Amino acid sequence: MNFSRRHVLAAASLLLATGAALAQTYPSKPIKVVVPFPAGGGTDLIAREVTNKIQTTNKGWSFIVENRPGTGGNIGVDAAAKSPADGYTIALGQTSNLAINPTLYKKMPYDSVKDLTPVSLVASAPLVLVVSAESPFKTLADVVAASKAKPDSLNIATAGNGTVAHLASELFQNMAGVSFTHIPYKGAAQASTDLVGGRVELYLSSVPTLIGFIKNGKMRPIAVTSLKRVDDLPSVPTIAESGYKDFEAVTWFGFVAPTGTPKDVVTLLNSELNKALQSADLKKQLSDQGADVLGGTPEAFGNLIKSDLARWAPIIKKSGATLD
């Protein structure tokens, strides 16, 4: 069937008008927020705190959080990607399921660039390298010296193969010329128990996960992976300032929607998210968890996803990590 230029323009105008009309009445029902991890974790808490701030300050806005954990976050993100692109389903993705899993997994159910529309970056959380309170290691230099003296003698725990922590440890080993034995765990609880009990020497995880153990004196922080020091751990140096220039590895969190979601709706969601992130109480809530509030445009978030896809791919391949 042949369409004239007039028909094409008319169809485009209709789509624009429909999107504008939707944005004017949006939201007319609760917005589902898919969290691809279990309730109570860092991603879940961030999603609930941010959306709660929006709905308590905006009449007519309501969110329902749905936890869809599994396969490193792939199950939840895929469910969101395949939902109707009407603005009533969004997901809180993060570095792992948007920038690492596409290379880590042999088969992915979604394309994080083609199947999802970036809405807004929310926050980032640095990792912290810790040892037990009884460890002889006081500095990163102590750890490096011990590893060089006896390669592979130090075990480093992370939350699993292909996680940001695992890849950050691989990146550091490459830069420092050392070799650790990686011990992947299924969760923070057992890894923390084993570190405190002396069954592993090193543990790399997010600041929100370990801050409680650090504050109660069970773990000693050695270094953080952000470019600047963490407010809650002001005396702990960064890896970059410890002699490894420009080293950075953080977990970021951001809202995405199915591709095809009307641009006006994405713009409105982005605006409300950024307003919420600028509020003093929400900033404090996120900061207390060791997270840095970010925000920004959909375009900037999309560029970050693409750049981190390119950044982590060679590190994943070099590490040999792969999952089915």
C-alpha positions as CSV (number, residue, x, y, z in Angstrom):
1,M,0.0,0.0,0.0
2,N,1.4,3.4,-1.0
3,F,1.0,6.4,1.4
4,S,1.3,9.9,0.3
5,R,3.5,12.4,2.1
6,R,0.2,14.0,3.3
7,H,-0.9,10.7,4.9
8,V,2.5,10.2,6.6
9,L,2.4,13.7,8.1
10,A,-1.2,13.3,9.2
11,A,-0.3,10.0,11.0
12,A,2.7,11.7,12.7
13,S,0.5,14.6,13.8
14,L,-2.0,12.2,15.3
15,L,0.7,10.4,17.2
16,L,2.1,13.7,18.6
17,A,-1.4,14.8,19.6
18,T,-2.1,11.5,21.3
19,G,1.1,11.7,23.2
20,A,0.4,15.3,24.3
21,A,-3.1,14.3,25.4
22,L,-1.8,11.4,27.4
23,A,0.7,13.6,29.1
24,Q,-2.0,16.1,30.1
25,T,-4.1,13.4,31.9
26,Y,-1.1,11.3,33.1
27,P,-1.1,9.7,35.6
28,S,-4.7,8.6,35.8
29,K,-3.9,5.3,37.7
30,P,-1.1,3.9,39.8
31,I,2.3,3.5,38.2
32,K,3.9,0.0,38.6
33,V,7.5,0.1,39.6
34,V,9.3,-3.1,38.9
35,V,12.3,-3.8,41.3
36,P,14.3,-6.7,39.9
37,F,15.7,-7.7,43.3
38,P,14.1,-8.9,46.6
39,A,12.3,-6.6,49.0
40,G,14.5,-5.0,51.7
41,G,17.6,-4.7,49.5
42,G,19.3,-1.5,48.5
43,T,17.6,-1.3,45.1
44,D,14.2,-1.9,46.7
45,L,14.7,0.8,49.4
46,I,15.8,3.4,46.8
47,A,12.8,2.7,44.6
48,R,10.4,3.0,47.6
49,E,11.9,6.1,49.1
50,V,12.0,8.0,45.7
51,T,8.5,7.0,44.6
52,N,7.1,7.6,48.1
53,K,8.5,11.2,48.0
54,I,6.8,11.8,44.6
55,Q,3.4,10.5,45.7
56,T,3.4,12.3,49.0
57,T,4.1,15.7,47.4
58,N,2.0,15.3,44.2
59,K,-1.8,14.8,44.4
60,G,-3.0,12.1,42.0
61,W,0.4,10.3,41.8
62,S,0.5,6.8,43.1
63,F,3.1,4.0,42.8
64,I,2.9,0.2,43.4
65,V,6.3,-1.5,43.8
66,E,6.5,-5.0,42.5
67,N,9.6,-7.1,43.3
68,R,10.5,-9.5,40.5
69,P,13.9,-10.9,41.5
70,G,16.0,-13.5,39.6
71,T,18.8,-14.1,37.1
72,G,20.8,-11.1,38.2
73,G,17.9,-8.7,37.7
74,N,17.1,-9.9,34.2
75,I,13.7,-11.3,35.0
76,G,12.3,-8.0,36.4
77,V,13.9,-5.8,33.8
78,D,12.6,-8.1,31.0
79,A,9.1,-8.0,32.5
80,A,9.2,-4.2,32.4
81,A,10.6,-4.1,28.9
82,K,7.8,-6.2,27.6
83,S,5.0,-4.3,29.4
84,P,2.7,-1.8,27.5
85,A,4.6,1.3,26.6
86,D,2.0,3.6,28.2
87,G,4.0,5.1,31.1
88,Y,2.3,2.9,33.7
89,T,5.2,0.5,34.1
90,I,8.8,1.5,34.9
91,A,11.7,-0.3,36.4
92,L,14.6,0.6,38.6
93,G,17.6,-0.8,36.8
94,Q,21.2,-0.7,37.8
95,T,24.7,-1.2,36.5
96,S,24.5,-5.0,36.6
97,N,21.3,-5.6,34.6
98,L,21.7,-2.7,32.2
99,A,25.4,-2.6,31.5
100,I,27.1,-5.8,32.7
101,N,24.6,-8.7,32.1
102,P,24.4,-8.1,28.3
103,T,28.0,-9.3,28.1
104,L,28.0,-11.6,31.1
105,Y,25.0,-13.8,30.0
106,K,25.2,-15.9,26.9
107,K,21.6,-15.2,26.2
108,M,19.7,-12.1,27.2
109,P,15.9,-11.7,27.1
110,Y,16.1,-8.0,26.3
111,D,18.4,-5.4,24.8
112,S,19.1,-2.7,27.4
113,V,19.5,0.0,24.7
114,K,16.9,-1.0,22.1
115,D,14.1,-2.3,24.4
116,L,14.2,0.3,27.2
117,T,13.9,4.1,27.3
118,P,16.0,5.9,30.0
119,V,13.9,8.1,32.3
120,S,16.3,9.3,34.9
121,L,19.5,8.4,36.7
122,V,18.8,8.3,40.5
123,A,21.9,7.6,42.5
124,S,25.2,5.8,42.7
125,A,26.8,3.8,45.5
126,P,30.5,3.2,45.8
127,L,32.0,-0.1,46.9
128,V,34.2,-0.5,49.9
129,L,37.0,-3.0,50.4
130,V,37.0,-4.3,53.9
131,V,38.9,-6.8,56.1
132,S,37.9,-8.2,59.5
133,A,38.7,-6.2,62.6
134,E,41.4,-8.8,63.5
135,S,43.1,-8.6,60.1
136,P,46.8,-7.5,60.0
137,F,46.0,-5.3,56.9
138,K,45.6,-1.6,57.7
139,T,46.1,-0.1,54.2
140,L,45.6,-1.0,50.6
141,A,49.4,-1.1,50.3
142,D,49.5,-3.9,53.0
143,V,47.1,-5.9,50.9
144,V,49.1,-5.4,47.7
145,A,52.4,-6.3,49.4
146,A,50.9,-9.5,50.8
147,S,49.5,-10.6,47.5
148,K,52.7,-9.9,45.6
149,A,54.7,-11.9,48.1
150,K,52.3,-14.9,47.7
151,P,50.0,-14.6,44.7
152,D,46.5,-16.1,45.0
153,S,47.0,-16.5,48.8
154,L,44.3,-13.9,49.6
155,N,40.6,-14.7,49.1
156,I,38.3,-11.9,48.1
157,A,34.6,-12.3,48.6
158,T,31.9,-10.7,46.4
159,A,28.2,-11.1,45.9
160,G,28.7,-13.3,42.9
161,N,30.3,-13.8,39.5
162,G,29.9,-10.8,37.1
163,T,28.8,-8.4,39.8
164,V,30.2,-4.9,39.9
165,A,32.2,-5.9,42.9
166,H,33.7,-8.9,41.1
167,L,34.6,-6.9,38.0
168,A,36.0,-4.0,40.2
169,S,38.2,-6.5,41.9
170,E,39.4,-7.8,38.5
171,L,40.1,-4.2,37.3
172,F,42.1,-3.5,40.5
173,Q,44.1,-6.7,40.2
174,N,45.0,-5.8,36.6
175,M,46.1,-2.3,37.6
176,A,48.0,-3.4,40.7
177,G,49.6,-6.4,39.2
178,V,48.3,-8.8,41.9
179,S,46.2,-11.9,42.0
180,F,43.4,-12.8,44.4
181,T,41.3,-15.9,44.6
182,H,37.7,-14.9,44.0
183,I,35.0,-16.4,46.2
184,P,31.5,-15.6,44.9
185,Y,28.7,-15.7,47.4
186,K,24.9,-15.7,46.8
187,G,24.3,-12.9,49.3
188,A,25.9,-10.5,51.8
189,A,25.0,-12.4,55.0
190,Q,27.2,-15.4,54.5
191,A,30.0,-13.4,53.0
192,S,30.0,-11.0,56.0
193,T,29.9,-14.0,58.4
194,D,32.9,-15.6,56.7
195,L,34.9,-12.4,56.7
196,V,34.4,-11.7,60.4
197,G,35.1,-15.3,61.1
198,G,38.4,-15.2,59.2
199,R,37.4,-17.7,56.5
200,V,38.1,-15.0,53.8
201,E,40.6,-12.2,54.0
202,L,38.9,-9.5,51.8
203,Y,35.4,-8.5,51.0
204,L,34.3,-6.0,48.4
205,S,30.7,-4.8,48.4
206,S,28.6,-1.6,48.4
207,V,28.9,0.9,51.2
208,P,25.2,0.6,52.1
209,T,25.6,-3.2,52.5
210,L,28.7,-2.9,54.8
211,I,28.3,0.4,56.6
212,G,26.6,-1.2,59.7
213,F,29.5,-3.7,60.1
214,I,32.0,-0.9,59.8
215,K,30.3,1.3,62.3
216,N,30.0,-1.5,64.9
217,G,33.7,-2.3,64.6
218,K,33.4,-5.8,63.1
219,M,35.0,-4.7,59.8
220,R,37.9,-2.4,58.9
221,P,37.5,-0.4,55.7
222,I,40.6,-0.3,53.5
223,A,39.5,1.8,50.5
224,V,36.5,2.9,48.5
225,T,36.0,2.7,44.8
226,S,34.6,6.1,44.1
227,L,36.7,9.0,42.8
228,K,35.9,11.0,45.9
229,R,35.8,9.9,49.6
230,V,32.4,8.8,51.0
231,D,30.8,11.2,53.5
232,D,30.0,8.4,55.9
233,L,33.6,7.2,55.8
234,P,35.6,10.4,55.5
235,S,38.9,8.8,56.8
236,V,38.8,6.0,54.3
237,P,40.9,6.8,51.2
238,T,39.8,6.1,47.6
239,I,41.7,3.5,45.5
240,A,42.5,6.3,43.1
241,E,44.3,8.4,45.7
242,S,46.1,5.3,47.0
243,G,48.2,5.2,43.9
244,Y,45.8,3.9,41.2
245,K,44.9,7.0,39.2
246,D,41.4,7.3,37.9
247,F,40.2,4.0,39.4
248,E,36.5,4.1,39.7
249,A,33.8,1.4,40.0
250,V,30.4,2.3,41.4
251,T,26.9,0.8,41.2
252,W,24.4,3.3,39.7
253,F,20.6,3.1,39.8
254,G,18.1,4.6,37.3
255,F,14.5,4.4,36.1
256,V,13.8,3.0,32.7
257,A,10.5,2.4,30.8
258,P,9.6,0.3,27.8
259,T,10.7,1.6,24.4
260,G,7.9,3.5,22.8
261,T,6.7,5.2,26.0
262,P,5.5,8.7,24.9
263,K,8.2,11.3,25.1
264,D,6.0,13.7,26.9
265,V,5.3,11.1,29.6
266,V,9.0,10.3,29.9
267,T,9.7,14.1,30.2
268,L,7.1,14.5,32.9
269,L,8.4,11.4,34.9
270,N,11.9,12.8,34.6
271,S,10.8,16.2,35.9
272,E,9.0,14.7,38.9
273,L,11.9,12.4,39.7
274,N,14.4,15.2,39.6
275,K,12.2,17.4,41.9
276,A,12.1,14.6,44.4
277,L,15.8,14.0,44.3
278,Q,16.4,17.7,45.1
279,S,14.5,17.5,48.3
280,A,16.6,17.7,51.5
281,D,14.8,14.8,53.3
282,L,15.2,12.4,50.4
283,K,18.8,13.4,49.9
284,K,19.4,12.5,53.5
285,Q,17.6,9.2,53.3
286,L,19.7,8.1,50.3
287,S,22.9,9.6,51.8
288,D,22.4,7.6,55.0
289,Q,22.5,4.5,52.9
290,G,25.8,5.5,51.4
291,A,24.3,6.6,48.1
292,D,25.1,9.8,46.1
293,V,22.0,11.5,44.6
294,L,22.4,12.2,40.9
295,G,19.4,12.8,38.7
296,G,19.7,14.4,35.2
297,T,18.2,14.0,31.8
298,P,17.1,10.9,30.0
299,E,19.7,11.5,27.4
300,A,22.5,11.7,29.9
301,F,21.4,8.4,31.5
302,G,21.2,6.7,28.1
303,N,24.7,7.8,27.3
304,L,25.9,6.4,30.7
305,I,24.3,3.0,29.9
306,K,26.1,2.9,26.5
307,S,29.4,4.0,27.9
308,D,29.3,1.4,30.7
309,L,28.3,-1.3,28.3
310,A,31.5,-0.6,26.3
311,R,33.6,-0.1,29.5
312,W,32.7,-3.4,31.3
313,A,32.6,-5.7,28.2
314,P,36.4,-6.2,27.9
315,I,36.8,-6.6,31.6
316,I,34.2,-9.3,31.7
317,K,35.8,-11.1,28.8
318,K,39.2,-10.9,30.4
319,S,37.9,-12.2,33.7
320,G,36.4,-15.2,32.0
321,A,33.1,-14.8,33.8
322,T,30.1,-16.0,32.0
323,L,26.6,-17.2,32.9
324,D,23.8,-19.0,31.1
